Amino acid sequence: MTLSPLRRLLILAVGVLLLGGVGAWSVLSAADRAEQENKPRPGGPAFAAGKVGLDEPGRLVFRNTAAGPHRDRLVSVPADGRDGGPAGAVRTASDVSCLRFHSAAGTGVCLQSTTVLGRPAYHARILDPALRTVRTYPLAGIPSRARVSPSGRLAAWTVFVKGESYGTAFFSTRTAILDTRGWKLAANLEEFGITLEGRPYRNQDVNFWGVTFAGDDDTFYATLATGDETYLVRGSVAKRTVTTLTRNVECPSLSPDGTRVAYKKRVMGRAALWREHVLDLRTLESTPLAERRSVDDQAVWLDDDTLAYALPADTRGGSDDVWTVPADGTGTPEVLLEDGQAPPAPTPARTG
């Protein structure tokens, strides 16, 4: 049957209206979800205006994940004020938002998401002690990990350039290391020379993630993945080389004394289940920790004896809680902070 021009025009108009309705419904649904996520929950953490600084003695600075107007903001609480919810410490909120954050010695790295021409764009911001931006670097994908060296000189970040989870079968990462003295950027660790189990190695499937720094501002540890295996590598920023040490190590975190690495060990193949362990770098012996839940995080050392890490909140979708556990395999996990991601070790409180 041949359609008249008028009928074709009517069909086209109806199609445009239907598509417009679907688009409007999608926009309104997304707006409603965002509104619900940003609505403060009853009994949630309390906030106060004030100064948040990376060099404030005795304070924990971390990313707030509580729903409400301060979601994703950097906030601070007293390091000894165990914040378990409404009875915990009041959070001082900044105006800086991050998807991933880490700091040391007054230097911060904040991985952010913005919208440019309707599409997401990602950046790494290097922050000074007052949270002012010193430098900004574009990111190639979705933020995943961030670290600063103990001196504050080196910063590292990892992003997903394909896939959004280490638990998926197909993902690709890009990891960079920045030297803030001279602002020299090693934009992709895949360009470093690799020694794998004693032999030079090169393969297109190589991925790096989860950098952690030693105190000499040169040595670092990270995860290398290739051929369905993950390895702990020790690297040199100056030499642009890495060497494998052992297998099945992800998201390492070097202890303050430089003798151990906390990491997540894959225990269920591609089912994305991990157990937290601590590896002795001298003997390469590994100790499972008391946390038996699957932890998909790069743990932080609050001191030489205590690790902190984030787990999804059981009853608050989209939020995390920070847990702690002894680093020697004893004890039981305890909640340190509700609605937050694991904070870097606090600046020591002044004495005298």
N, C-alpha and C positions, 0 to 999 in steps of 0.2 A: 504494500500500500504506500502510495506517495503522499507525504505530508505537505500540507500547504505551508507557505512561509510564516503565516500567522501562528499555526500550531507549533512549528519549530521554535518560534520565538517564545511561546508560552512554556514549552517544555524546558527551554534553556533558562527562563526566568525561575521556574520552579526548582530546577537543579541548583541555581545560584543561591536561592533562599534556603534550600536544605543544607547546602555546604556551609553557608553563613551561620545557620542555626547550630550545626555541629561544632563549628569553630568557636562560636560564642559560648556554647555549653562547656567545651574543653577549657576555655580561658576562665570561665566562672568557677569550674570545678577546681582548677589549679589554684585560683585565688582563695577559694574556701579552704583548701588543704593548707595553704601557706598561713592563712589567718588562724587556723586551729593550732598549727605548730608554734605560732608566735604568741599564743594566748597563755599568760602565766598560769601554772597549775596551782590550785589551793595547797598551801603548806610547803610551797617550794622555797628555794633560797631567797633571802632578803638581799637587796642591793642598796648601795649608797654612792653618791657622787664623791669624787676625790681623785687624788693623784695615784696612778699606777706606774711604777718605775721598775726597771729590770735590776737596779742596784740597791733596792730597799732591803736592808738587813732583816732577816727573820720573816720574810714574806714568801709565799708561794704564788707564782704568777702562772695562770693556765687558761685554756680556752673553755669558756662556759658553754655548756650544751643544754641548759635549762630553757624550756620554752618561754617566750616572752620577748620584750624589746631588746634584751641584752644577749640574745642567742648568738653564739659564735664570737662574742666580744672577749678580749683579754681582760681577766679580772684577777684580783689578788685577795688573799686571806692570810692571817697570821699562820706561820708554819706550825705552831703548836696548838692552833685552834681547830681541833678535829671536827670538820664540818660534816655532820651526818644528816643534814636537812634543816628544818626550821630551828632547831636548837643549836645549830652550828654557827660559825663565824659569819658575820655580814660581809658580803662581797663588795669590794670597791671595783667599780666598772669603768673601763676605758672606752674610748670611741673607736678602737682599732679592732677589726674583725678578721679572723683567720680561719682557714680550714685545717691547717696544720701549723704547729708552732713549737719552737724550742729556743732556749737562750742559755748563755753562760757568760760570766764576767762582763755583764752589761751590754752584750751584743745579742740581738734577737734576729731570728729568721721567721717570717710570717708568709705562708703560702695562701694566696687569696684567689677568689673568683669574682669577676665582674662581668657585666653584660655590655657588649659592643655591637651595635647594629642588630640587636635582638639575639645575638649568639654569645655563649659563654666564652670568656677569655680569662686566662690564669696568669698570675704574676707572683714572683718572689720578692718580698720587700725586706731589705736589711734595715733593722731598727737600732737606734741608739738607746741609751739607758732611759730616756724620757719618752720612748716609743715614737720618736720622730723618724721618718723615712730618710735613710742616707743614700741608698741606691735601690733601683727597681730593675728586675730582669723578667722578660717574658718566659713563660713556661710552655712546653710543647703538649701538655696534657693535664689530666686531673691530678691534683696534689695527693701524695701518698705518705711520704716520710720527710722529716726535717731534723737536722742536727747542727749544733755549734760545738766547736772544740773547746776544751776547758779554759783556754786563754781568751776565747772570743775572737781569735784571728781567722779561723777557717769556718766556713758554713757549707752544708751539703743539703741537697734535696733530691727526692725521687718523685717522678710523676708516671702515671699510666698514659701511654700513647695509644694503646689498644687494649680493650678490656678494662674492667673496673675493680678487679679483685684478684688476689693471689690464689684464691680457691678455684678460679675458672681454668678450663683446659687451655684456653688461648688468651694470653695477655703479653704485652710488651711494655717495658719500662725504659725510662731514661734517667740517669743519675748524674748530677753535676757537683763539682766541688769548687768553691770560690775562696780565694785568698784575699781578705779585705785589706791587706797591706799591699797596695799597688793594684788591687781589683783585677787580679788575673783569674780568669774563669776557665776551668776544665769542664767544658760543656757536656761531655759524654764519656763516661768511664769505659765504654766499649772500645775507645781508641787507645786505652792503655795496653801495654804489653802484658800478656798472660802466661804464667807458668802453671800448668795443671798437672799435679802429681809428678812433678819433676821434669816435665817436657814443655817446650813452647807450644802454645795452643791458639788457634783462631777458628771461629765458627760464626756463621751468620745468626745463629739462634741465641747468642750470648745475651744475657740480661744481668744487670746489677741493681741492687736496692739495699736500703738499710745501712747507710754509712754510720760508723761511730769512730770517734777520734781518740788517739792517745795524747799525752801531754806534751809531746815534742813538736807539735804543729807540722808534722810530716807523716807519721805513721797513722794509718787508719785500718779498720776492719769493715767488711761488707759481705753481703751475700752475692755469689755468682751462680747463675742458673744456666745450664746447658745440657742438652741430651737427656732430659727428664731427671736430672740430678741437680741438687743444690749443694754449694760448697761455702765454707767460711774461707775468706781470703784475707791476707794481710797485704796492705799496699803502701806505697810511698808516693806522696804527692809530687815531690821533687823529681823522682826518677820516672814517674808515670808508669809504674809497674804494679802488678798484683801477683801473689803466689797462694795457691790453695793450701789449706792446713788440714781440713777434715770435711766429711760429708754431712748432709742433712742438717744444715744450720741456716736459719732464716732470721732476719731482723736482729742482728747482734747488737749488744749494748755493753761497752767496756766498763768495768768497775772503776771507781775512783783511784784505787791503788794499782790499776793496770795489769792485774794478774788473772782476771777472770772475765768471761763473756757470758752475759745472760742472753738467751735466744729462745725462739720457738722451734720445736722439733716436730716435723710432720709425722703423725702416727697412723694416719688412715688414708694413705695414697692421695688421690685427687678429691677425696671427700672433704677436704679443707678442715681437718681436725688437727690441732697442734697442742703440744704440752710444753709448758715453760721449763727450761733447764738452765743450769749454769755450768759452763765449761772451764776447767782449769787449763790455762794456756801453757803451763809448763809440762803437764802430764797428758793433756788432751782427754782427761777423764771427765765424764759428764754426770751431773747430779740432777735428778728430777725434783722439781719443787712441789710444795704442798698443794698448789693450785691445780686441780684436776679438770677444770673446765677448759674448753678450747679458747685460747687467747690469740686473737689476730691483732697484735700490736707490737710496737717496738718498745719494750719496757725501759724505764729509766731507773737509775740508782739514786735513791734519796740519800744514802750514805753507803759505806762499805758493807753493810749488813742487811739492807732493806731494799726491795724492789717495788716499784709501782707500775701499774698497767691499767688500761681501760677495758671494760667489758660492757656490752649493751645492757641498759637498765631493763629489768624484767617487766616492769609495769608502765614504763614511760617510753613509748615508741619514739625513736629518733634521738634518744639521749644516751649518754654513757655514764657509768660510775667508775671512780678510781679505786682500785683495790691495792693492798700491799701484802707482801709475803716475805718471810725471812729468806735470805739468799743461800742458806745452807741445807735446805730441804726439810727443815723442821717447822713446827708451828702450824697455824691455820690462817687462811686468807682473811683479811679484815677490810672493811670499807673505810677509806680515808676521806673521800669527797663524793657526794652525790652530784650528778649533773655536771660532769667535767671530763676533760681528758688529762692524762697523766702529766703532772707538772715537772719541769726540771728541778734539780736540787735547789733549795733556797740559798740566797746569799747569807753567809754566816752572820748571826747577830753580833753587834759590837759589844765588846766587853770593856769594863773599866770606866 
